[in-house]
């Protein structure tokens, strides 16, 4: 089994039972000054309507709102609590369309049709599970730290594990679907909400908590 490797910078923010090393004073100072703007606030900044831009994150926002409307006490609510540290890997709208194509063989023409297709096969329970599998609680992991974390296993809020796989500067996340290509972090969508306790990185495919 490949030995897990962590850097001192990553160890400063990971408290996930990975055998972390002591943090440097500079890391602690930076962590103490982190802002408390939530990821939910960032996602809502451009409105909450589905649009025609497949590169943003309207569908994941719609999924979060759908779960919280049905279950106000859902653990997904951590994304609205900016004082709590999380790292979220958020699929683009195109990623959800790709998921629908994989599941049905048909490619929706609009974001509205894409979300409708997702909701037709995923009830609130499954939506909640999928969302939580994209969230790493208790840690603010920047892209600079992630690129140095090849082989590190991250425990998600869903309870499952995703593994960081770095090849040069290409960062991929190994999920539980072993028959398909793994999601990769999108260079143009890294470190969303940087400087705050909650941070997100865009990914080009939806992480799958089970083998489809």
Phi, psi and omega in degrees: 000133183296132181292133178286139179236133174232151175261165179299324180294317179292321180299332181295335183244348182266121175236052191247023178072035183255014183073052187284152179265166179298143180277152174282157180299321180297322178295319180294320179297316180297318180296322182292333183267001183299142179285175184239024174289131185276158175293327177300320179295322179294315180296329183275355187298330180257022182094174184241021181262148173288139184229211183244013179261104185284355183264357178258203195230037182295323185289319177295324176296317178299321179295317178299313181296323179296316180294315183289331176293319180282327184223085182302335181264012181299145175302341176301336180300346178301334180291347177262357186251087188296344179282348182260133182285128171213154167241125181245138173254107192252124180288142173290168175299323178297328178296319178292322177297322178296322178297315179299318178299317179297322184280325189244343185080002180241143181252114180297149182271339184229163175295323179300315179292327179294312180295321178300321179293319177297313182294335181287338180247352181231110175285184183300321179303312183288321176301316179299315179300314181298314180298315182294333178288347178263002186242128174254110184280153172079009184214141173248099187254110178281166179294327177299323179282321182296323183291344178259013189243034181304128178090350181290135177262130181250125178277124184269168178293340177284340181109340179276179184240142168240147183244134179281132181230109185251127174234108191058243179249017177268116183254120177242158180240117179277120181255200185269359176265108188269359185256359184228164179294147183276151177298147175240152176287136183272122185305322183280358183228043179263154171057041175294127181075026180302145183096352178248169181290335178254129182226153180222155175227130178289142177232154190269354176219158178280130174294138185248116183284359176211165181279116183275000000 
